[in-house]
Amino acid sequence: MTTQEVKRKLTAILSADVKGYSRLMGKDEVGTIQTLNTYKDVMANLIGDHHGRVVDAPGDNLLAEFASVVDAVESGVEIQRELRARNDKLPLNRRMEFRIGINLGDVVEEEDKIFGDGVNIAARIESLAVGGGICISGIVYDQIKNKLTLRYEFIGKQTVKNIAGPVPVYRVLMEPETSVSAVSRWKRAGLNHWKRIHPVFKILIGLVAAANVIWQFHPLLRPSRPPVEVASKEKMAFPLPDVPSIAVLPFVNMSKNPEQEFLCDGMTEDIITALAKVPGLVVIARNSTFTYKGKPVKVKQVSEELGVRYVLEGSLQRSSDRLRITAQLIDALTGNHLWAERYDRDLKDIFALQDEITMKILTGVQVKLTEGGHVWSPEKYYKGKKGLDCYLKLTEASGYYNRFNIEDNNLARRMIEEAIAMCPENPMGYVSLGWTYHNDYYLGNTKSPRETIEKAIELAQKALGMDDSIADAHGELCALYPLKREYEKAIAEGERGVALNPGGTLVLNVYANALRYAGKPEEAIPIFQKAIRLNPFGPSYSYHNFGHTLRSARRFEEAVSAYKKAIQIAPDNIMAHIGLASTYSMMGREKDARAEAAEVLKINPKFSLDNWARVLSAYKDQSETDIMVTALRKAGLK
């Protein structure tokens, strides 16, 4: 096609794929394909109903275009609602959830296919959506924000591969409208006219509003809450622990400003972190509970999918420097509310309030702190508005460096350096920066590997010099010492980190990893399993490290499953693709091994097997290194 023949147009692009498709295929290939074909037919019909057309539908993917962004978003919402209704009729392990991304962009059209950055951005936005959810670009949001009766959550500016600047992304919240929205509709329908005819209307509205406030918040007049639908132990995806177990759902942002999502997420994460430090309490990690963010889930569903007895729900509303926070703790097996509270405080009291809520949870589930024990609070690290901004920047950066690719790791380091400049006295900034150097070593993103290791160790030690009780800093040293073949020091740091934070999935991961490097994969496996039990939906490194360990134990099929899970969470996780290539090669599956080797080179065209052999030198048993290098060379890597 010549330059003159290129046909360009502006179009709304809908990109969709199946969450956990490889897992579904592994369990029931025939049934999964049948469900996939049925769901694709449903999607195609709904797309047609909204004046769109399916451009392509290979494998578990679907690409469609619309002349109108309103039609595209309405179609996406209808698709998710219809598929959710169909999934409700299926067992949990057979449900098929699509992720949808929508963008408005300039594309090139050729033989009924469309290409270009507009399509690429839609596909990348889709990967940010949760299963059953929709994400849209900022340009789509600008077009529809006043045209549809939906709510939206701003999740930040996202770096999109091969796109020059960051892309603003919003999550579409599909739950029913609030009563405020309903009132707006009534007004539009003519209530204002009735109000003018009846001056007493204002008095009646005031009395109703006052009565509602009293009913909602006065403990003596408010009726007891009805029990929620109870969960079943038999239907739980994981066995219910013998000790108390809890999932803290993301606090709901009741403020009008979407930027307050960071405050809600910070409140949720700090409560999870504090509870995870308590011995005798199983706490599901934030990566797993945040998959429910923006979704109207039931306590029963959360309990059964995560295997927990207790669920904490909450909401946060900010007005200037005042906060209103509500929280309730529910026993999913009985449906009873153990307690519910509302707090009206100044913003500066947020950390003290988190401690208060945490202690009420501990009392509610009847967990006793050990003598002299305490609940960890971030207040000593993050004080005032500057401290809060620093915390949020570090939290956002961790999402990038956990993706394990050079581009995102570099972005994370820049964000962390900005946070350190804001709060140089905060040790957590140095811990986070150390992880980016740790990643550089593995990703080959350094000209001096040894200096990179020493820099990471120096940063972890600097943090511990400021506060020796930081479990993640001890965990960082545990991850670094094997790279210097100092296995006893690594295991000691891992044990120290776990003692400080027995429910911390990061310290459990690095401790298990140190055991693997020391030639003890069978000892490492149950520790990885515990970490994954506490955080079944991520992060990606949990699964690729678990895969490495299973491969070292020669449990190849299980290793393949772990690597595929890592790739589902972070498709560009080069560590998982390398692990799959070596494992397939060791299994004699040469075609699959070469396909994974091609993915490695696609992610990093400069990949060097010699550099990777340096990384593998961390194994105490040198024969393990030789076996993996041989396997990767056989897969086609050089």
C-alpha positions as CSV (number, residue, x, y, z in Angstrom):
1,M,0.0,0.0,0.0
2,T,1.5,3.4,-1.0
3,T,1.4,6.4,1.3
4,Q,-1.4,7.9,-0.8
5,E,-3.5,4.8,-0.4
6,V,-3.3,4.7,3.4
7,K,-6.7,5.1,4.9
8,R,-6.8,6.7,8.3
9,K,-9.8,7.4,10.6
10,L,-10.7,8.3,14.1
11,T,-12.5,5.4,15.8
12,A,-13.4,4.1,19.2
13,I,-11.6,0.8,19.9
14,L,-12.7,-1.9,22.3
15,S,-10.1,-4.6,23.2
16,A,-11.0,-7.6,25.3
17,D,-9.4,-10.8,26.6
18,V,-10.0,-13.5,29.1
19,K,-8.5,-13.3,32.6
20,G,-6.7,-16.5,33.5
21,Y,-7.3,-18.1,30.1
22,S,-4.3,-20.5,30.4
23,R,-5.5,-21.7,33.8
24,L,-9.0,-22.4,32.4
25,M,-7.5,-24.3,29.4
26,G,-5.3,-26.3,31.7
27,K,-8.3,-27.5,33.7
28,D,-10.8,-28.2,31.0
29,E,-9.7,-27.4,27.4
30,V,-12.9,-28.6,25.7
31,G,-15.3,-26.9,28.1
32,T,-13.3,-23.7,28.0
33,I,-13.3,-23.5,24.3
34,Q,-17.1,-24.1,24.3
35,T,-17.7,-21.3,26.8
36,L,-15.3,-19.0,25.0
37,N,-17.1,-19.4,21.7
38,T,-20.5,-18.9,23.4
39,Y,-19.3,-15.7,25.1
40,K,-17.7,-14.4,21.9
41,D,-21.1,-14.8,20.1
42,V,-22.8,-12.9,23.0
43,M,-20.3,-10.1,22.7
44,A,-20.5,-9.9,18.9
45,N,-24.3,-9.6,19.2
46,L,-24.1,-6.8,21.8
47,I,-21.4,-5.0,19.8
48,G,-23.7,-5.1,16.8
49,D,-26.7,-3.9,18.8
50,H,-24.6,-0.8,19.7
51,H,-23.6,-0.1,16.1
52,G,-20.1,-1.5,16.3
53,R,-18.3,-4.3,14.4
54,V,-15.9,-7.0,15.5
55,V,-12.6,-6.5,13.7
56,D,-10.8,-9.6,14.9
57,A,-11.2,-12.3,17.5
58,P,-8.1,-14.6,17.7
59,G,-7.8,-17.0,20.6
60,D,-9.2,-15.4,23.8
61,N,-9.0,-11.9,22.4
62,L,-11.6,-9.7,20.7
63,L,-11.1,-6.4,18.9
64,A,-14.1,-4.2,17.9
65,E,-14.6,-0.6,16.7
66,F,-17.4,1.9,17.0
67,A,-18.1,5.3,15.4
68,S,-19.2,6.6,18.8
69,V,-17.3,6.3,22.2
70,V,-20.7,6.4,23.9
71,D,-21.8,3.3,22.0
72,A,-18.4,1.6,22.8
73,V,-18.7,2.2,26.5
74,E,-22.4,1.2,26.7
75,S,-21.6,-1.9,24.7
76,G,-18.7,-2.8,27.1
77,V,-21.0,-2.3,30.1
78,E,-23.8,-4.5,28.6
79,I,-21.2,-7.2,27.8
80,Q,-19.9,-7.3,31.3
81,R,-23.4,-7.4,32.8
82,E,-24.5,-10.2,30.5
83,L,-21.4,-12.3,31.1
84,R,-21.6,-11.7,34.8
85,A,-25.2,-13.1,34.8
86,R,-24.0,-16.1,32.8
87,N,-21.0,-16.7,35.1
88,D,-23.3,-16.7,38.2
89,K,-24.7,-19.9,36.9
90,L,-21.3,-21.6,36.6
91,P,-19.0,-23.1,39.3
92,L,-16.3,-20.7,40.5
93,N,-13.5,-22.6,38.8
94,R,-15.3,-22.5,35.4
95,R,-16.3,-18.8,35.3
96,M,-14.8,-16.9,32.4
97,E,-14.2,-13.2,33.0
98,F,-13.2,-10.8,30.2
99,R,-11.1,-7.6,30.7
100,I,-12.1,-4.7,28.5
101,G,-10.1,-1.6,27.5
102,I,-11.6,1.2,25.4
103,N,-9.7,4.0,23.6
104,L,-10.4,6.7,21.1
105,G,-7.6,7.1,18.5
106,D,-6.4,7.5,15.0
107,V,-6.0,4.2,13.2
108,V,-5.0,2.8,9.8
109,E,-7.6,0.7,8.1
110,E,-6.4,-2.1,5.7
111,E,-8.7,-4.8,4.4
112,D,-11.2,-4.4,7.2
113,K,-8.4,-4.6,9.8
114,I,-7.3,-1.6,11.9
115,F,-3.7,-0.9,13.2
116,G,-1.8,1.8,15.0
117,D,-1.2,3.4,18.4
118,G,-5.0,3.8,19.0
119,V,-5.3,0.0,19.0
120,N,-2.1,-0.6,21.0
121,I,-3.3,1.8,23.7
122,A,-6.7,0.0,24.0
123,A,-4.9,-3.3,24.4
124,R,-2.6,-2.0,27.1
125,I,-5.5,-0.3,29.0
126,E,-7.4,-3.6,28.8
127,S,-4.5,-5.3,30.7
128,L,-5.1,-2.8,33.6
129,A,-8.7,-3.9,34.0
130,V,-9.8,-6.5,36.5
131,G,-11.7,-9.6,35.4
132,G,-15.3,-8.5,34.6
133,G,-14.2,-4.8,34.5
134,I,-13.6,-2.0,32.1
135,C,-10.8,0.6,31.8
136,I,-11.0,3.6,29.5
137,S,-8.4,6.2,28.4
138,G,-8.6,9.8,29.5
139,I,-9.8,10.9,26.0
140,V,-12.7,8.5,26.2
141,Y,-13.5,9.8,29.7
142,D,-13.6,13.4,28.5
143,Q,-16.1,12.4,25.8
144,I,-18.5,10.5,28.0
145,K,-18.3,11.8,31.5
146,N,-21.4,13.9,31.2
147,K,-23.3,11.6,28.9
148,L,-23.7,8.3,30.7
149,T,-25.1,7.5,34.2
150,L,-21.9,5.7,35.3
151,R,-19.2,6.5,37.8
152,Y,-15.5,6.5,37.1
153,E,-12.4,6.0,39.2
154,F,-9.1,7.7,38.1
155,I,-6.3,5.2,38.5
156,G,-3.5,7.4,37.4
157,K,-1.4,8.1,34.3
158,Q,-0.1,4.8,33.0
159,T,3.1,4.3,31.0
160,V,2.2,2.5,27.8
161,K,4.9,0.5,25.9
162,N,6.0,2.2,22.7
163,I,3.9,5.3,23.4
164,A,5.8,8.5,24.1
165,G,3.8,10.0,27.0
166,P,1.8,8.5,29.9
167,V,-1.9,7.8,29.3
168,P,-4.6,8.8,31.8
169,V,-6.7,5.8,32.7
170,Y,-10.1,5.5,34.4
171,R,-11.9,2.5,35.7
172,V,-15.6,2.3,34.9
173,L,-17.7,1.6,38.0
174,M,-20.8,-0.3,37.0
175,E,-22.7,-0.6,40.2
176,P,-26.2,1.0,40.5
177,E,-26.5,4.8,40.8
178,T,-26.6,6.3,44.3
179,S,-29.7,7.9,45.7
180,V,-28.2,11.3,44.9
181,S,-28.2,10.4,41.2
182,A,-31.9,9.3,41.5
183,V,-32.8,12.6,43.1
184,S,-31.2,14.4,40.1
185,R,-33.3,12.4,37.7
186,W,-36.5,13.2,39.7
187,K,-35.6,16.9,39.5
188,R,-35.1,16.7,35.7
189,A,-38.5,14.9,35.5
190,G,-40.3,17.9,37.0
191,L,-39.9,17.9,40.8
192,N,-38.7,21.5,40.7
193,H,-42.1,22.5,39.3
194,W,-43.9,20.6,42.2
195,K,-41.6,22.3,44.6
196,R,-42.5,25.8,43.4
197,I,-46.2,25.0,43.8
198,H,-45.7,23.7,47.4
199,P,-43.5,26.0,49.5
200,V,-43.8,23.5,52.4
201,F,-41.7,21.1,50.3
202,K,-38.4,22.5,51.6
203,I,-39.5,21.9,55.2
204,L,-40.6,18.3,54.4
205,I,-37.3,17.6,52.7
206,G,-35.4,19.0,55.7
207,L,-37.3,16.8,58.1
208,V,-36.8,13.7,56.0
209,A,-33.1,14.4,55.7
210,A,-32.7,14.9,59.4
211,A,-34.7,11.7,60.2
212,N,-32.5,9.8,57.7
213,V,-29.3,11.1,59.4
214,I,-30.6,10.1,62.8
215,W,-31.7,6.7,61.5
216,Q,-28.3,6.1,59.9
217,F,-26.0,7.2,62.6
218,H,-27.6,7.2,66.0
219,P,-26.7,3.8,67.7
220,L,-29.8,3.8,69.9
221,L,-32.4,4.5,67.2
222,R,-30.8,2.7,64.3
223,P,-32.3,-0.8,63.8
224,S,-29.9,-3.7,63.8
225,R,-28.5,-4.7,60.4
226,P,-29.9,-7.8,58.9
227,P,-27.5,-10.7,58.5
228,V,-25.7,-10.9,55.2
229,E,-25.9,-14.1,53.0
230,V,-23.6,-16.6,54.7
231,A,-20.6,-18.3,53.2
232,S,-20.1,-22.0,53.0
233,K,-16.9,-23.7,54.1
234,E,-17.4,-26.4,51.5
235,K,-17.5,-23.9,48.7
236,M,-14.3,-22.1,49.7
237,A,-11.5,-22.1,47.1
238,F,-9.0,-22.6,49.9
239,P,-9.3,-24.5,53.2
240,L,-10.4,-22.2,56.0
241,P,-7.4,-21.7,58.4
242,D,-7.6,-22.9,61.9
243,V,-6.7,-19.4,63.1
244,P,-8.7,-16.2,62.4
245,S,-8.6,-15.1,58.8
246,I,-9.6,-11.8,57.3
247,A,-9.8,-9.9,54.0
248,V,-9.8,-6.1,54.0
249,L,-11.8,-4.8,51.0
250,P,-10.7,-1.6,49.3
251,F,-12.3,1.4,51.1
252,V,-14.9,3.1,48.8
253,N,-14.3,6.7,47.8
254,M,-17.4,8.6,48.7
255,S,-15.8,12.0,47.8
256,K,-16.6,13.7,44.5
257,N,-12.9,14.1,43.7
258,P,-11.4,10.9,42.0
259,E,-8.0,11.9,43.2
260,Q,-9.0,10.9,46.8
261,E,-8.8,7.2,45.6
262,F,-5.1,7.4,46.7
263,L,-6.3,8.3,50.3
264,C,-8.8,5.4,50.3
265,D,-6.2,2.9,49.0
266,G,-3.6,4.1,51.5
267,M,-6.0,3.6,54.4
268,T,-6.8,0.1,53.2
269,E,-3.2,-0.9,52.6
270,D,-2.0,0.4,56.0
271,I,-4.7,-1.6,57.8
272,I,-3.7,-4.7,55.9
273,T,0.0,-4.1,56.6
274,A,-0.7,-3.6,60.3
275,L,-2.8,-6.7,60.6
276,A,-0.3,-8.8,58.7
277,K,2.3,-8.2,61.4
278,V,0.1,-9.9,64.1
279,P,1.0,-13.6,64.8
280,G,-2.0,-15.9,64.8
281,L,-3.9,-14.0,62.2
282,V,-4.1,-14.9,58.5
283,V,-4.5,-11.7,56.4
284,I,-5.1,-11.7,52.6
285,A,-2.6,-9.3,50.9
286,R,-3.7,-6.2,49.1
287,N,-3.0,-7.5,45.6
288,S,-5.8,-10.0,46.0
289,T,-8.3,-7.9,47.8
290,F,-7.9,-5.0,45.4
291,T,-9.1,-7.2,42.5
292,Y,-12.6,-6.4,44.0
293,K,-12.1,-2.7,43.8
294,G,-14.9,-0.9,42.1
295,K,-17.0,-4.1,41.9
296,P,-20.3,-4.6,43.8
297,V,-19.2,-7.9,45.5
298,K,-20.9,-9.7,48.3
299,V,-19.2,-10.7,51.5
300,K,-20.1,-14.4,50.8
301,Q,-18.3,-14.2,47.4
302,V,-15.1,-12.7,49.0
303,S,-15.1,-15.2,51.8
304,E,-15.5,-18.2,49.5
305,E,-13.0,-17.0,46.8
306,L,-10.3,-16.1,49.3
307,G,-10.9,-18.7,52.0
308,V,-11.4,-16.3,54.9
309,R,-14.0,-16.0,57.7
310,Y,-14.0,-12.3,58.3
311,V,-14.4,-9.4,55.9
312,L,-13.9,-5.7,56.6
313,E,-15.7,-3.1,54.5
314,G,-15.3,0.6,54.6
315,S,-15.7,4.0,53.0
316,L,-14.0,7.3,53.1
317,Q,-15.2,10.8,52.4
318,R,-13.0,13.9,52.5
319,S,-14.2,17.5,52.7
320,S,-11.4,20.0,52.9
321,D,-9.3,18.8,55.9
322,R,-12.1,16.7,57.4
323,L,-12.5,13.0,57.0
324,R,-15.6,10.8,57.5
325,I,-14.8,7.1,57.6
326,T,-17.1,4.2,58.1
327,A,-16.1,0.6,58.7
328,Q,-17.8,-2.7,59.5
329,L,-16.4,-6.1,60.3
330,I,-18.5,-9.1,59.2
331,D,-18.4,-12.8,60.1
332,A,-19.0,-14.4,56.7
333,L,-19.9,-17.8,58.2
334,T,-22.7,-16.3,60.3
335,G,-23.6,-13.2,58.4
336,N,-23.4,-11.1,61.6
337,H,-21.8,-7.7,61.9
338,L,-19.2,-7.9,64.7
339,W,-19.0,-4.1,64.9
340,A,-19.6,-1.0,62.8
341,E,-18.4,2.5,63.4
342,R,-18.4,5.9,61.9
343,Y,-15.5,8.3,62.5
344,D,-15.4,12.1,61.9
345,R,-11.8,13.3,62.2
346,D,-9.3,15.8,60.9
347,L,-7.0,14.7,58.1
348,K,-4.0,14.9,60.4
349,D,-5.5,12.2,62.6
350,I,-5.6,9.6,59.7
351,F,-2.8,7.4,61.0
352,A,-4.1,7.4,64.6
353,L,-7.5,6.5,63.2
354,Q,-6.0,3.5,61.3
355,D,-4.5,2.2,64.5
356,E,-7.9,2.5,66.2
357,I,-9.7,0.6,63.5
358,T,-7.0,-2.0,63.5
359,M,-7.3,-2.6,67.2
360,K,-11.1,-2.9,66.9
361,I,-10.6,-5.6,64.2
362,L,-8.3,-7.5,66.5
363,T,-10.8,-7.3,69.3
364,G,-13.6,-8.3,67.0
365,V,-11.9,-11.5,65.8
366,Q,-10.6,-12.2,69.4
367,V,-6.9,-12.2,68.5
368,K,-4.7,-11.5,71.5
369,L,-1.4,-9.7,70.9
370,T,1.6,-11.4,72.5
371,E,3.0,-9.8,75.6
372,G,4.8,-6.6,74.7
373,G,3.4,-6.8,71.1
374,H,2.2,-3.9,69.2
375,V,0.4,-3.0,66.0
376,W,2.7,-1.4,63.5
377,S,1.8,2.1,62.4
378,P,3.1,4.1,59.5
379,E,2.8,7.4,61.4
380,K,6.4,7.4,62.4
381,Y,7.4,7.4,58.7
382,Y,4.7,9.4,57.0
383,K,3.7,12.6,58.9
384,G,1.7,15.5,57.5
385,K,0.7,16.1,53.9
386,K,4.2,15.7,52.6
387,G,4.5,12.3,54.3
388,L,1.2,11.2,52.8
389,D,2.3,12.3,49.3
390,C,5.6,10.4,49.8
391,Y,3.7,7.3,50.9
392,L,1.4,7.4,47.8
393,K,4.3,7.9,45.4
394,L,6.2,4.9,46.9
395,T,3.1,2.8,46.7
396,E,2.6,3.7,43.1
397,A,6.2,3.0,42.3
398,S,6.1,-0.5,43.7
399,G,3.4,-1.3,41.2
400,Y,5.9,-0.6,38.4
401,Y,9.0,-2.3,39.7
402,N,7.0,-5.5,40.5
403,R,6.3,-5.9,36.7
404,F,9.9,-7.0,36.2
405,N,10.9,-5.3,32.9
406,I,13.5,-2.6,32.3
407,E,11.2,0.2,31.2
408,D,8.9,0.0,34.3
409,N,11.8,-0.5,36.7
410,N,13.4,2.7,35.4
411,L,10.2,4.6,35.8
412,A,9.8,3.3,39.4
413,R,13.3,4.4,40.3
414,R,12.6,8.0,39.1
415,M,9.4,8.1,41.2
416,I,11.2,6.8,44.3
417,E,14.0,9.3,44.0
418,E,11.3,12.0,43.9
419,A,9.8,10.6,47.1
420,I,13.2,10.5,48.8
421,A,13.8,14.1,47.8
422,M,10.5,15.0,49.5
423,C,11.1,12.8,52.7
424,P,14.8,12.1,53.0
425,E,14.3,11.0,56.7
426,N,11.9,8.2,55.7
427,P,13.7,4.8,55.6
428,M,11.0,3.2,53.4
429,G,12.2,5.3,50.4
430,Y,15.7,3.7,50.6
431,V,14.1,0.2,50.9
432,S,12.1,0.8,47.7
433,L,15.1,2.2,45.9
434,G,17.1,-0.8,46.8
435,W,14.6,-3.1,45.1
436,T,15.0,-1.3,41.8
437,Y,18.8,-1.9,41.9
438,H,18.1,-5.6,42.8
439,N,15.9,-5.8,39.7
440,D,18.6,-4.1,37.6
441,Y,20.9,-7.0,38.4
442,Y,18.4,-9.6,37.3
443,L,17.3,-7.7,34.2
444,G,20.8,-7.0,33.0
445,N,20.2,-3.3,33.3
446,T,23.6,-2.5,34.6
447,K,27.2,-2.1,33.4
448,S,28.6,-3.1,36.8
449,P,26.6,-6.0,38.4
450,R,28.7,-6.1,41.5
451,E,28.5,-2.4,42.2
452,T,24.7,-2.7,41.6
453,I,24.4,-5.4,44.3
454,E,26.6,-3.4,46.7
455,K,24.4,-0.3,46.1
456,A,21.2,-2.2,46.9
457,I,22.8,-3.6,50.1
458,E,24.0,-0.2,51.1
459,L,20.4,1.2,50.7
460,A,18.9,-1.6,52.8
461,Q,21.5,-1.1,55.5
462,K,20.9,2.6,55.5
463,A,17.2,2.0,56.1
464,L,17.9,-0.5,59.0
465,G,20.3,2.1,60.5
466,M,17.3,4.4,60.7
467,D,15.0,1.6,62.0
468,D,16.1,-2.0,62.6
469,S,12.5,-3.2,62.8
470,I,11.7,-2.9,59.1
471,A,10.9,-6.4,58.0
472,D,11.1,-5.6,54.3
473,A,14.7,-4.2,54.7
474,H,15.8,-7.4,56.2
475,G,14.0,-9.2,53.4
476,E,15.9,-7.1,50.9
477,L,19.2,-8.2,52.4
478,C,17.9,-11.8,52.3
479,A,17.3,-11.4,48.6
480,L,20.7,-9.8,47.9
481,Y,23.2,-12.0,49.9
482,P,22.8,-15.1,47.7
483,L,24.0,-13.0,44.8
484,K,27.3,-12.8,46.8
485,R,27.0,-16.5,47.7
486,E,26.6,-15.6,51.4
487,Y,23.8,-18.1,52.1
488,E,23.9,-18.2,55.9
489,K,23.6,-14.4,56.1
490,A,20.7,-14.5,53.6
491,I,18.8,-17.1,55.6
492,A,19.4,-15.3,58.9
493,E,18.1,-12.1,57.4
494,G,15.1,-14.0,56.0
495,E,14.3,-15.5,59.4
496,R,14.6,-12.0,61.0
497,G,12.2,-10.5,58.5
498,V,9.6,-13.3,59.0
499,A,9.9,-12.9,62.8
500,L,9.2,-9.2,62.5
501,N,6.3,-9.7,60.0
502,P,5.0,-13.3,60.0
503,G,2.2,-12.4,57.6
504,G,4.4,-10.4,55.1
505,T,4.3,-12.0,51.7
506,L,7.4,-10.2,50.5
507,V,9.6,-11.5,53.3
508,L,8.2,-15.0,53.0
509,N,9.0,-14.9,49.3
510,V,12.6,-13.8,49.6
511,Y,13.2,-16.2,52.5
512,A,12.0,-19.1,50.4
513,N,14.1,-17.9,47.5
514,A,17.2,-17.9,49.7
515,L,16.5,-21.5,50.6
516,R,16.2,-22.4,46.9
517,Y,19.6,-20.7,46.1
518,A,21.1,-22.6,49.1
519,G,20.0,-25.9,47.5
520,K,16.9,-26.5,49.7
521,P,14.0,-26.2,47.2
522,E,11.8,-28.7,49.1
523,E,12.1,-26.6,52.3
524,A,11.2,-23.5,50.2
525,I,8.1,-24.9,48.6
526,P,5.7,-24.8,51.7
527,I,6.9,-21.2,52.4
528,F,6.0,-20.1,48.9
529,Q,2.7,-21.9,49.3
530,K,2.0,-19.9,52.4
531,A,2.9,-16.6,50.7
532,I,0.6,-17.4,47.8
533,R,-2.2,-18.5,50.2
534,L,-2.0,-15.1,51.8
535,N,-2.0,-13.4,48.4
536,P,-3.5,-15.7,45.8
537,F,-4.0,-13.0,43.1
538,G,-0.4,-11.7,42.9
539,P,2.1,-10.1,42.7
540,S,3.8,-11.7,39.7
541,Y,7.2,-12.3,41.4
542,S,5.5,-14.7,43.9
543,Y,4.7,-17.0,41.0
544,H,7.8,-16.8,39.0
545,N,10.0,-17.4,42.1
546,F,7.7,-20.3,43.0
547,G,8.1,-21.6,39.4
548,H,11.9,-21.4,39.7
549,T,11.7,-23.4,43.0
550,L,9.4,-26.1,41.5
551,R,11.7,-26.4,38.5
552,S,14.7,-26.9,40.8
553,A,12.8,-29.6,42.6
554,R,12.1,-31.1,39.1
555,R,8.3,-30.7,39.5
556,F,8.0,-29.4,36.0
557,E,4.3,-29.4,35.4
558,E,3.7,-27.5,38.6
559,A,6.5,-25.1,37.6
560,V,4.8,-24.4,34.2
561,S,1.5,-23.6,35.9
562,A,3.3,-21.1,38.3
563,Y,5.1,-19.4,35.4
564,K,1.9,-19.0,33.4
565,K,0.2,-17.4,36.4
566,A,3.1,-14.9,36.7
567,I,2.6,-14.0,33.0
568,Q,-1.1,-13.6,33.5
569,I,-0.4,-11.0,36.1
570,A,2.4,-9.3,34.3
571,P,2.7,-10.3,30.6
572,D,6.1,-8.7,30.2
573,N,7.7,-10.4,33.2
574,I,10.8,-11.6,31.5
575,M,11.8,-13.8,34.5
576,A,8.7,-15.9,34.0
577,H,9.3,-16.3,30.3
578,I,12.9,-17.3,30.9
579,G,11.7,-19.8,33.5
580,L,9.2,-21.3,31.1
581,A,11.8,-21.6,28.3
582,S,14.2,-23.5,30.5
583,T,11.5,-25.7,32.0
584,Y,10.0,-26.6,28.6
585,S,13.5,-27.4,27.3
586,M,14.2,-29.7,30.3
587,M,10.9,-31.4,29.7
588,G,11.8,-32.1,26.0
589,R,9.1,-29.7,24.7
590,E,11.4,-28.0,22.3
591,K,8.7,-26.2,20.3
592,D,7.2,-24.6,23.4
593,A,10.7,-23.8,24.7
594,R,11.6,-21.9,21.5
595,A,8.3,-20.0,21.6
596,E,9.1,-18.8,25.1
597,A,12.7,-17.9,24.0
598,A,11.2,-15.8,21.3
599,E,9.0,-14.0,23.9
600,V,12.2,-13.3,25.9
601,L,13.9,-11.6,22.9
602,K,10.7,-9.7,22.1
603,I,10.7,-8.2,25.6
604,N,14.5,-7.6,25.6
605,P,16.2,-7.9,22.2
606,K,19.6,-7.5,23.9
607,F,19.1,-10.5,26.1
608,S,22.5,-12.3,26.7
609,L,22.8,-15.9,28.0
610,D,26.2,-15.0,29.3
611,N,24.7,-12.3,31.5
612,W,22.0,-14.6,32.6
613,A,24.5,-17.2,33.6
614,R,26.0,-14.6,35.9
615,V,22.6,-14.2,37.6
616,L,22.3,-18.0,37.9
617,S,25.7,-18.2,39.6
618,A,23.8,-17.4,42.8
619,Y,23.0,-21.1,43.1
620,K,25.2,-22.8,45.6
621,D,25.2,-26.0,43.5
622,Q,27.0,-25.0,40.3
623,S,25.5,-28.0,38.4
624,E,22.1,-26.3,38.7
625,T,23.4,-23.3,36.9
626,D,24.9,-25.5,34.1
627,I,21.7,-27.4,33.6
628,M,19.6,-24.3,33.1
629,V,22.2,-22.6,30.8
630,T,22.2,-25.7,28.7
631,A,18.4,-25.8,28.6
632,L,18.2,-22.1,27.6
633,R,20.8,-22.6,24.9
634,K,18.9,-25.5,23.6
635,A,15.8,-23.3,23.5
636,G,17.6,-21.0,21.1
637,L,18.9,-18.2,23.4
638,K,22.5,-17.1,23.0
